[in-house]
Amino acid sequence: MDIDFVFKIAAIGIIVAVLNQLLIRSGREEQAMMTTLAGLIVVLMMIVTQISDLFSTIKLLFDL
């Protein structure tokens, strides 16, 4: 896992937080919730690919 990966997740979190606050202050709570949910899904998909790489590396390491 690279430090760039952590920075990407942090950047997505900051962008989603700013968009969330802007949408809430403009009275669009539903869109703010959808933005937060979309950010969460993007980050989870990034983490799933990293976990998949981890398991394939472990499998290769132990020759399974």
PDB file with SEQRES, HELIX, SHEET and CRYST1 records, atoms N, CA, C and O in Angstrom:
SEQRES   1 A   64  MET ASP ILE ASP PHE VAL PHE LYS ILE ALA ALA ILE GLY          
SEQRES   2 A   64  ILE ILE VAL ALA VAL LEU ASN GLN LEU LEU ILE ARG SER          
SEQRES   3 A   64  GLY ARG GLU GLU GLN ALA MET MET THR THR LEU ALA GLY          
SEQRES   4 A   64  LEU ILE VAL VAL LEU MET MET ILE VAL THR GLN ILE SER          
SEQRES   5 A   64  ASP LEU PHE SER THR ILE LYS LEU LEU PHE ASP LEU              
HELIX    1 AA1 ILE A    3  ARG A   25  1                                  23    
HELIX    2 AA2 GLU A   29  LEU A   61  1                                  33    
CRYST1    1.000    1.000    1.000  90.00  90.00  90.00 P 1           1          
ATOM      1  N   MET A   1       0.843  -1.182   0.000  1.00  0.00           N  
ATOM      2  CA  MET A   1       0.000   0.000   0.000  1.00  0.00           C  
ATOM      3  C   MET A   1       0.882   1.236   0.000  1.00  0.00           C  
ATOM      4  O   MET A   1       1.820   1.353   0.789  1.00  0.00           O  
ATOM      5  N   ASP A   2       0.571   2.130  -0.875  1.00  0.00           N  
ATOM      6  CA  ASP A   2       1.338   3.349  -1.040  1.00  0.00           C  
ATOM      7  C   ASP A   2       0.766   4.466  -0.171  1.00  0.00           C  
ATOM      8  O   ASP A   2      -0.406   4.437   0.206  1.00  0.00           O  
ATOM      9  N   ILE A   3       1.598   5.440   0.138  1.00  0.00           N  
ATOM     10  CA  ILE A   3       1.107   6.601   0.870  1.00  0.00           C  
ATOM     11  C   ILE A   3       0.189   7.425  -0.018  1.00  0.00           C  
ATOM     12  O   ILE A   3      -0.666   8.156   0.483  1.00  0.00           O  
ATOM     13  N   ASP A   4       0.357   7.315  -1.351  1.00  0.00           N  
ATOM     14  CA  ASP A   4      -0.533   8.005  -2.286  1.00  0.00           C  
ATOM     15  C   ASP A   4      -1.978   7.535  -2.131  1.00  0.00           C  
ATOM     16  O   ASP A   4      -2.917   8.315  -2.288  1.00  0.00           O  
ATOM     17  N   PHE A   5      -2.140   6.265  -1.825  1.00  0.00           N  
ATOM     18  CA  PHE A   5      -3.481   5.712  -1.629  1.00  0.00           C  
ATOM     19  C   PHE A   5      -4.171   6.382  -0.449  1.00  0.00           C  
ATOM     20  O   PHE A   5      -5.353   6.717  -0.524  1.00  0.00           O  
ATOM     21  N   VAL A   6      -3.445   6.573   0.625  1.00  0.00           N  
ATOM     22  CA  VAL A   6      -4.000   7.238   1.812  1.00  0.00           C  
ATOM     23  C   VAL A   6      -4.343   8.692   1.484  1.00  0.00           C  
ATOM     24  O   VAL A   6      -5.372   9.201   1.927  1.00  0.00           O  
ATOM     25  N   PHE A   7      -3.492   9.355   0.717  1.00  0.00           N  
ATOM     26  CA  PHE A   7      -3.767  10.732   0.332  1.00  0.00           C  
ATOM     27  C   PHE A   7      -4.989  10.833  -0.576  1.00  0.00           C  
ATOM     28  O   PHE A   7      -5.757  11.790  -0.479  1.00  0.00           O  
ATOM     29  N   LYS A   8      -5.174   9.845  -1.463  1.00  0.00           N  
ATOM     30  CA  LYS A   8      -6.357   9.846  -2.321  1.00  0.00           C  
ATOM     31  C   LYS A   8      -7.629   9.725  -1.495  1.00  0.00           C  
ATOM     32  O   LYS A   8      -8.610  10.425  -1.749  1.00  0.00           O  
ATOM     33  N   ILE A   9      -7.612   8.838  -0.509  1.00  0.00           N  
ATOM     34  CA  ILE A   9      -8.783   8.670   0.354  1.00  0.00           C  
ATOM     35  C   ILE A   9      -9.043   9.941   1.159  1.00  0.00           C  
ATOM     36  O   ILE A   9     -10.194  10.345   1.327  1.00  0.00           O  
ATOM     37  N   ALA A  10      -7.981  10.569   1.654  1.00  0.00           N  
ATOM     38  CA  ALA A  10      -8.141  11.815   2.405  1.00  0.00           C  
ATOM     39  C   ALA A  10      -8.688  12.920   1.512  1.00  0.00           C  
ATOM     40  O   ALA A  10      -9.538  13.698   1.945  1.00  0.00           O  
ATOM     41  N   ALA A  11      -8.215  12.998   0.276  1.00  0.00           N  
ATOM     42  CA  ALA A  11      -8.698  14.024  -0.643  1.00  0.00           C  
ATOM     43  C   ALA A  11     -10.176  13.826  -0.960  1.00  0.00           C  
ATOM     44  O   ALA A  11     -10.938  14.791  -1.012  1.00  0.00           O  
ATOM     45  N   ILE A  12     -10.573  12.594  -1.167  1.00  0.00           N  
ATOM     46  CA  ILE A  12     -11.993  12.312  -1.415  1.00  0.00           C  
ATOM     47  C   ILE A  12     -12.822  12.700  -0.199  1.00  0.00           C  
ATOM     48  O   ILE A  12     -13.907  13.263  -0.340  1.00  0.00           O  
ATOM     49  N   GLY A  13     -12.317  12.402   0.990  1.00  0.00           N  
ATOM     50  CA  GLY A  13     -13.030  12.765   2.209  1.00  0.00           C  
ATOM     51  C   GLY A  13     -13.192  14.266   2.361  1.00  0.00           C  
ATOM     52  O   GLY A  13     -14.260  14.738   2.751  1.00  0.00           O  
ATOM     53  N   ILE A  14     -12.154  15.015   2.060  1.00  0.00           N  
ATOM     54  CA  ILE A  14     -12.226  16.479   2.171  1.00  0.00           C  
ATOM     55  C   ILE A  14     -13.200  17.047   1.145  1.00  0.00           C  
ATOM     56  O   ILE A  14     -14.002  17.922   1.471  1.00  0.00           O  
ATOM     57  N   ILE A  15     -13.136  16.562  -0.082  1.00  0.00           N  
ATOM     58  CA  ILE A  15     -14.035  17.054  -1.129  1.00  0.00           C  
ATOM     59  C   ILE A  15     -15.484  16.743  -0.786  1.00  0.00           C  
ATOM     60  O   ILE A  15     -16.358  17.595  -0.945  1.00  0.00           O  
ATOM     61  N   VAL A  16     -15.739  15.533  -0.319  1.00  0.00           N  
ATOM     62  CA  VAL A  16     -17.106  15.157   0.044  1.00  0.00           C  
ATOM     63  C   VAL A  16     -17.597  15.987   1.227  1.00  0.00           C  
ATOM     64  O   VAL A  16     -18.760  16.388   1.253  1.00  0.00           O  
ATOM     65  N   ALA A  17     -16.738  16.248   2.197  1.00  0.00           N  
ATOM     66  CA  ALA A  17     -17.147  17.047   3.350  1.00  0.00           C  
ATOM     67  C   ALA A  17     -17.500  18.474   2.945  1.00  0.00           C  
ATOM     68  O   ALA A  17     -18.483  19.029   3.435  1.00  0.00           O  
ATOM     69  N   VAL A  18     -16.710  19.072   2.059  1.00  0.00           N  
ATOM     70  CA  VAL A  18     -16.996  20.434   1.596  1.00  0.00           C  
ATOM     71  C   VAL A  18     -18.298  20.468   0.800  1.00  0.00           C  
ATOM     72  O   VAL A  18     -19.137  21.343   1.014  1.00  0.00           O  
ATOM     73  N   LEU A  19     -18.466  19.514  -0.118  1.00  0.00           N  
ATOM     74  CA  LEU A  19     -19.707  19.463  -0.890  1.00  0.00           C  
ATOM     75  C   LEU A  19     -20.915  19.234   0.009  1.00  0.00           C  
ATOM     76  O   LEU A  19     -21.982  19.808  -0.210  1.00  0.00           O  
ATOM     77  N   ASN A  20     -20.740  18.398   1.011  1.00  0.00           N  
ATOM     78  CA  ASN A  20     -21.820  18.119   1.950  1.00  0.00           C  
ATOM     79  C   ASN A  20     -22.239  19.391   2.673  1.00  0.00           C  
ATOM     80  O   ASN A  20     -23.432  19.677   2.777  1.00  0.00           O  
ATOM     81  N   GLN A  21     -21.287  20.148   3.165  1.00  0.00           N  
ATOM     82  CA  GLN A  21     -21.608  21.384   3.879  1.00  0.00           C  
ATOM     83  C   GLN A  21     -22.256  22.411   2.950  1.00  0.00           C  
ATOM     84  O   GLN A  21     -23.207  23.086   3.344  1.00  0.00           O  
ATOM     85  N   LEU A  22     -21.752  22.533   1.725  1.00  0.00           N  
ATOM     86  CA  LEU A  22     -22.349  23.470   0.773  1.00  0.00           C  
ATOM     87  C   LEU A  22     -23.796  23.108   0.454  1.00  0.00           C  
ATOM     88  O   LEU A  22     -24.667  23.976   0.399  1.00  0.00           O  
ATOM     89  N   LEU A  23     -24.039  21.830   0.248  1.00  0.00           N  
ATOM     90  CA  LEU A  23     -25.397  21.402  -0.086  1.00  0.00           C  
ATOM     91  C   LEU A  23     -26.339  21.540   1.095  1.00  0.00           C  
ATOM     92  O   LEU A  23     -27.501  21.904   0.913  1.00  0.00           O  
ATOM     93  N   ILE A  24     -25.870  21.262   2.291  1.00  0.00           N  
ATOM     94  CA  ILE A  24     -26.723  21.408   3.470  1.00  0.00           C  
ATOM     95  C   ILE A  24     -27.080  22.878   3.687  1.00  0.00           C  
ATOM     96  O   ILE A  24     -28.228  23.199   3.992  1.00  0.00           O  
ATOM     97  N   ARG A  25     -26.117  23.757   3.533  1.00  0.00           N  
ATOM     98  CA  ARG A  25     -26.383  25.193   3.747  1.00  0.00           C  
ATOM     99  C   ARG A  25     -27.297  25.784   2.674  1.00  0.00           C  
ATOM    100  O   ARG A  25     -27.954  26.799   2.906  1.00  0.00           O  
ATOM    101  N   SER A  26     -27.339  25.155   1.510  1.00  0.00           N  
ATOM    102  CA  SER A  26     -28.239  25.644   0.468  1.00  0.00           C  
ATOM    103  C   SER A  26     -29.611  24.974   0.538  1.00  0.00           C  
ATOM    104  O   SER A  26     -30.476  25.234  -0.299  1.00  0.00           O  
ATOM    105  N   GLY A  27     -29.806  24.117   1.532  1.00  0.00           N  
ATOM    106  CA  GLY A  27     -31.114  23.499   1.737  1.00  0.00           C  
ATOM    107  C   GLY A  27     -31.354  22.241   0.935  1.00  0.00           C  
ATOM    108  O   GLY A  27     -32.504  21.849   0.735  1.00  0.00           O  
ATOM    109  N   ARG A  28     -30.321  21.612   0.482  1.00  0.00           N  
ATOM    110  CA  ARG A  28     -30.466  20.387  -0.311  1.00  0.00           C  
ATOM    111  C   ARG A  28     -29.906  19.200   0.467  1.00  0.00           C  
ATOM    112  O   ARG A  28     -28.877  18.628   0.107  1.00  0.00           O  
ATOM    113  N   GLU A  29     -30.601  18.848   1.529  1.00  0.00           N  
ATOM    114  CA  GLU A  29     -30.118  17.783   2.408  1.00  0.00           C  
ATOM    115  C   GLU A  29     -30.087  16.418   1.720  1.00  0.00           C  
ATOM    116  O   GLU A  29     -29.194  15.609   1.973  1.00  0.00           O  
ATOM    117  N   GLU A  30     -31.076  16.167   0.842  1.00  0.00           N  
ATOM    118  CA  GLU A  30     -31.116  14.866   0.162  1.00  0.00           C  
ATOM    119  C   GLU A  30     -29.913  14.696  -0.766  1.00  0.00           C  
ATOM    120  O   GLU A  30     -29.309  13.624  -0.820  1.00  0.00           O  
ATOM    121  N   GLN A  31     -29.574  15.750  -1.487  1.00  0.00           N  
ATOM    122  CA  GLN A  31     -28.419  15.674  -2.379  1.00  0.00           C  
ATOM    123  C   GLN A  31     -27.119  15.589  -1.589  1.00  0.00           C  
ATOM    124  O   GLN A  31     -26.159  14.961  -2.035  1.00  0.00           O  
ATOM    125  N   ALA A  32     -27.085  16.221  -0.415  1.00  0.00           N  
ATOM    126  CA  ALA A  32     -25.907  16.114   0.440  1.00  0.00           C  
ATOM    127  C   ALA A  32     -25.718  14.676   0.908  1.00  0.00           C  
ATOM    128  O   ALA A  32     -24.594  14.176   0.952  1.00  0.00           O  
ATOM    129  N   MET A  33     -26.810  14.016   1.255  1.00  0.00           N  
ATOM    130  CA  MET A  33     -26.730  12.623   1.685  1.00  0.00           C  
ATOM    131  C   MET A  33     -26.275  11.726   0.537  1.00  0.00           C  
ATOM    132  O   MET A  33     -25.478  10.811   0.741  1.00  0.00           O  
ATOM    133  N   MET A  34     -26.780  11.987  -0.669  1.00  0.00           N  
ATOM    134  CA  MET A  34     -26.377  11.191  -1.822  1.00  0.00           C  
ATOM    135  C   MET A  34     -24.901  11.407  -2.164  1.00  0.00           C  
ATOM    136  O   MET A  34     -24.212  10.471  -2.570  1.00  0.00           O  
ATOM    137  N   THR A  35     -24.420  12.638  -1.999  1.00  0.00           N  
ATOM    138  CA  THR A  35     -23.003  12.926  -2.243  1.00  0.00           C  
ATOM    139  C   THR A  35     -22.129  12.175  -1.250  1.00  0.00           C  
ATOM    140  O   THR A  35     -21.105  11.601  -1.618  1.00  0.00           O  
ATOM    141  N   THR A  36     -22.541  12.184   0.005  1.00  0.00           N  
ATOM    142  CA  THR A  36     -21.797  11.458   1.030  1.00  0.00           C  
ATOM    143  C   THR A  36     -21.793   9.964   0.748  1.00  0.00           C  
ATOM    144  O   THR A  36     -20.767   9.299   0.888  1.00  0.00           O  
ATOM    145  N   LEU A  37     -22.940   9.445   0.352  1.00  0.00           N  
ATOM    146  CA  LEU A  37     -23.046   8.024   0.036  1.00  0.00           C  
ATOM    147  C   LEU A  37     -22.184   7.656  -1.175  1.00  0.00           C  
ATOM    148  O   LEU A  37     -21.543   6.605  -1.185  1.00  0.00           O  
ATOM    149  N   ALA A  38     -22.171   8.515  -2.188  1.00  0.00           N  
ATOM    150  CA  ALA A  38     -21.341   8.260  -3.371  1.00  0.00           C  
ATOM    151  C   ALA A  38     -19.859   8.273  -3.012  1.00  0.00           C  
ATOM    152  O   ALA A  38     -19.099   7.435  -3.498  1.00  0.00           O  
ATOM    153  N   GLY A  39     -19.444   9.207  -2.174  1.00  0.00           N  
ATOM    154  CA  GLY A  39     -18.052   9.245  -1.728  1.00  0.00           C  
ATOM    155  C   GLY A  39     -17.675   7.995  -0.960  1.00  0.00           C  
ATOM    156  O   GLY A  39     -16.583   7.454  -1.137  1.00  0.00           O  
ATOM    157  N   LEU A  40     -18.581   7.534  -0.103  1.00  0.00           N  
ATOM    158  CA  LEU A  40     -18.333   6.314   0.666  1.00  0.00           C  
ATOM    159  C   LEU A  40     -18.189   5.107  -0.246  1.00  0.00           C  
ATOM    160  O   LEU A  40     -17.315   4.266  -0.033  1.00  0.00           O  
ATOM    161  N   ILE A  41     -19.040   5.015  -1.257  1.00  0.00           N  
ATOM    162  CA  ILE A  41     -18.976   3.887  -2.189  1.00  0.00           C  
ATOM    163  C   ILE A  41     -17.672   3.908  -2.984  1.00  0.00           C  
ATOM    164  O   ILE A  41     -17.063   2.861  -3.205  1.00  0.00           O  
ATOM    165  N   VAL A  42     -17.244   5.089  -3.411  1.00  0.00           N  
ATOM    166  CA  VAL A  42     -15.984   5.197  -4.169  1.00  0.00           C  
ATOM    167  C   VAL A  42     -14.812   4.728  -3.312  1.00  0.00           C  
ATOM    168  O   VAL A  42     -13.958   3.975  -3.779  1.00  0.00           O  
ATOM    169  N   VAL A  43     -14.775   5.177  -2.057  1.00  0.00           N  
ATOM    170  CA  VAL A  43     -13.677   4.790  -1.167  1.00  0.00           C  
ATOM    171  C   VAL A  43     -13.727   3.291  -0.869  1.00  0.00           C  
ATOM    172  O   VAL A  43     -12.686   2.634  -0.831  1.00  0.00           O  
ATOM    173  N   LEU A  44     -14.910   2.753  -0.659  1.00  0.00           N  
ATOM    174  CA  LEU A  44     -15.021   1.311  -0.404  1.00  0.00           C  
ATOM    175  C   LEU A  44     -14.569   0.488  -1.606  1.00  0.00           C  
ATOM    176  O   LEU A  44     -13.952  -0.564  -1.441  1.00  0.00           O  
ATOM    177  N   MET A  45     -14.870   0.957  -2.806  1.00  0.00           N  
ATOM    178  CA  MET A  45     -14.410   0.235  -3.995  1.00  0.00           C  
ATOM    179  C   MET A  45     -12.889   0.283  -4.113  1.00  0.00           C  
ATOM    180  O   MET A  45     -12.262  -0.692  -4.529  1.00  0.00           O  
ATOM    181  N   MET A  46     -12.300   1.416  -3.745  1.00  0.00           N  
ATOM    182  CA  MET A  46     -10.837   1.509  -3.755  1.00  0.00           C  
ATOM    183  C   MET A  46     -10.231   0.546  -2.736  1.00  0.00           C  
ATOM    184  O   MET A  46      -9.219  -0.099  -3.011  1.00  0.00           O  
ATOM    185  N   ILE A  47     -10.843   0.451  -1.576  1.00  0.00           N  
ATOM    186  CA  ILE A  47     -10.322  -0.431  -0.531  1.00  0.00           C  
ATOM    187  C   ILE A  47     -10.503  -1.890  -0.916  1.00  0.00           C  
ATOM    188  O   ILE A  47      -9.639  -2.716  -0.621  1.00  0.00           O  
ATOM    189  N   VAL A  48     -11.610  -2.221  -1.568  1.00  0.00           N  
ATOM    190  CA  VAL A  48     -11.852  -3.607  -1.980  1.00  0.00           C  
ATOM    191  C   VAL A  48     -10.780  -4.063  -2.962  1.00  0.00           C  
ATOM    192  O   VAL A  48     -10.314  -5.199  -2.877  1.00  0.00           O  
ATOM    193  N   THR A  49     -10.382  -3.203  -3.888  1.00  0.00           N  
ATOM    194  CA  THR A  49      -9.326  -3.601  -4.827  1.00  0.00           C  
ATOM    195  C   THR A  49      -7.996  -3.812  -4.109  1.00  0.00           C  
ATOM    196  O   THR A  49      -7.238  -4.717  -4.459  1.00  0.00           O  
ATOM    197  N   GLN A  50      -7.713  -2.988  -3.112  1.00  0.00           N  
ATOM    198  CA  GLN A  50      -6.473  -3.169  -2.347  1.00  0.00           C  
ATOM    199  C   GLN A  50      -6.510  -4.466  -1.538  1.00  0.00           C  
ATOM    200  O   GLN A  50      -5.500  -5.163  -1.442  1.00  0.00           O  
ATOM    201  N   ILE A  51      -7.656  -4.792  -0.962  1.00  0.00           N  
ATOM    202  CA  ILE A  51      -7.780  -6.039  -0.208  1.00  0.00           C  
ATOM    203  C   ILE A  51      -7.649  -7.235  -1.143  1.00  0.00           C  
ATOM    204  O   ILE A  51      -7.048  -8.244  -0.776  1.00  0.00           O  
ATOM    205  N   SER A  52      -8.205  -7.132  -2.342  1.00  0.00           N  
ATOM    206  CA  SER A  52      -8.064  -8.196  -3.327  1.00  0.00           C  
ATOM    207  C   SER A  52      -6.599  -8.415  -3.691  1.00  0.00           C  
ATOM    208  O   SER A  52      -6.147  -9.554  -3.800  1.00  0.00           O  
ATOM    209  N   ASP A  53      -5.862  -7.325  -3.876  1.00  0.00           N  
ATOM    210  CA  ASP A  53      -4.427  -7.438  -4.160  1.00  0.00           C  
ATOM    211  C   ASP A  53      -3.683  -8.073  -2.984  1.00  0.00           C  
ATOM    212  O   ASP A  53      -2.764  -8.869  -3.178  1.00  0.00           O  
ATOM    213  N   LEU A  54      -4.085  -7.719  -1.778  1.00  0.00           N  
ATOM    214  CA  LEU A  54      -3.464  -8.305  -0.586  1.00  0.00           C  
ATOM    215  C   LEU A  54      -3.672  -9.809  -0.536  1.00  0.00           C  
ATOM    216  O   LEU A  54      -2.731 -10.559  -0.278  1.00  0.00           O  
ATOM    217  N   PHE A  55      -4.903 -10.258  -0.784  1.00  0.00           N  
ATOM    218  CA  PHE A  55      -5.177 -11.692  -0.740  1.00  0.00           C  
ATOM    219  C   PHE A  55      -4.454 -12.439  -1.855  1.00  0.00           C  
ATOM    220  O   PHE A  55      -3.986 -13.558  -1.642  1.00  0.00           O  
ATOM    221  N   SER A  56      -4.357 -11.842  -3.032  1.00  0.00           N  
ATOM    222  CA  SER A  56      -3.631 -12.530  -4.100  1.00  0.00           C  
ATOM    223  C   SER A  56      -2.137 -12.594  -3.795  1.00  0.00           C  
ATOM    224  O   SER A  56      -1.478 -13.571  -4.150  1.00  0.00           O  
ATOM    225  N   THR A  57      -1.597 -11.571  -3.145  1.00  0.00           N  
ATOM    226  CA  THR A  57      -0.190 -11.604  -2.742  1.00  0.00           C  
ATOM    227  C   THR A  57       0.047 -12.669  -1.674  1.00  0.00           C  
ATOM    228  O   THR A  57       1.044 -13.390  -1.728  1.00  0.00           O  
ATOM    229  N   ILE A  58      -0.854 -12.772  -0.715  1.00  0.00           N  
ATOM    230  CA  ILE A  58      -0.733 -13.809   0.328  1.00  0.00           C  
ATOM    231  C   ILE A  58      -0.836 -15.189  -0.288  1.00  0.00           C  
ATOM    232  O   ILE A  58      -0.088 -16.098   0.071  1.00  0.00           O  
ATOM    233  N   LYS A  59      -1.775 -15.341  -1.226  1.00  0.00           N  
ATOM    234  CA  LYS A  59      -1.928 -16.627  -1.905  1.00  0.00           C  
ATOM    235  C   LYS A  59      -0.670 -17.005  -2.662  1.00  0.00           C  
ATOM    236  O   LYS A  59      -0.243 -18.159  -2.628  1.00  0.00           O  
ATOM    237  N   LEU A  60      -0.074 -16.035  -3.348  1.00  0.00           N  
ATOM    238  CA  LEU A  60       1.167 -16.287  -4.091  1.00  0.00           C  
ATOM    239  C   LEU A  60       2.327 -16.579  -3.126  1.00  0.00           C  
ATOM    240  O   LEU A  60       3.173 -17.426  -3.409  1.00  0.00           O  
ATOM    241  N   LEU A  61       2.359 -15.886  -2.009  1.00  0.00           N  
ATOM    242  CA  LEU A  61       3.424 -16.050  -1.045  1.00  0.00           C  
ATOM    243  C   LEU A  61       3.443 -17.445  -0.436  1.00  0.00           C  
ATOM    244  O   LEU A  61       4.504 -18.052  -0.288  1.00  0.00           O  
ATOM    245  N   PHE A  62       2.267 -17.949  -0.086  1.00  0.00           N  
ATOM    246  CA  PHE A  62       2.174 -19.265   0.539  1.00  0.00           C  
ATOM    247  C   PHE A  62       1.928 -20.378  -0.456  1.00  0.00           C  
ATOM    248  O   PHE A  62       1.716 -21.525  -0.063  1.00  0.00           O  
ATOM    249  N   ASP A  63       1.954 -20.058  -1.732  1.00  0.00           N  
ATOM    250  CA  ASP A  63       1.820 -21.055  -2.791  1.00  0.00           C  
ATOM    251  C   ASP A  63       0.530 -21.860  -2.680  1.00  0.00           C  
ATOM    252  O   ASP A  63       0.543 -23.088  -2.765  1.00  0.00           O  
ATOM    253  N   LEU A  64      -0.573 -21.163  -2.492  1.00  0.00           N  
ATOM    254  CA  LEU A  64      -1.876 -21.852  -2.362  1.00  0.00           C  
ATOM    255  C   LEU A  64      -2.619 -21.894  -3.660  1.00  0.00           C  
ATOM    256  O   LEU A  64      -3.724 -22.434  -3.721  1.00  0.00           O  
TER     257      LEU A  64                                                      
END                                                                             
